[in-house]
């Protein structure tokens, strides 16, 4: 399952996986963008099934995972969904900060925990890759709010790797730079 598959890194990961014969559930907020990704993958050896879902909404995430897991546990997760709103610190409002925290950190929590709990219930192993961001480890003007959430998400992933590894789950984060 790939989150954020309607654009950007999530779309690129979905394309690469389907080119290699992997069947992918792709999750994102906008059905039209997911349909576009599915169309780009048409003809690849792997297939795409779409799930429109706002990862900030935990009941919606749980429903999406239930649908995707109808045939069995999802053992591979790529979490690439993120909303980035550049904003200089002097103009940063509580509303903007909260929106980015909800999208990037709460969304990651909802998705990764839903995935992990389902694997524990099924007694299955799994591997997860979460895209964070290089700015999470250093100062990046205009992205203080995004940098803070990415650093927090990496802390969550490192801790869950230690706590949930006993269930055969592997947690990984990759932090690309700006592009």
ABEGO torsion letter per residue (X at the ends): XBBGAABEAAAAAAAAAAAAGBBBBBBBABAAAAAAAAAAABGBABBBBBBBBBAABAAAAAAAAAAAAAAEBBABBBBABBBBBBBBAAABBAAAAAAAAAAAAAAAAAAAAAAAAAAAAAGBBBBBBBBBBAAAABBBBGAAAAAAAAAAAAAAAAAAAAAAAAAGBBBBBBBBBBX
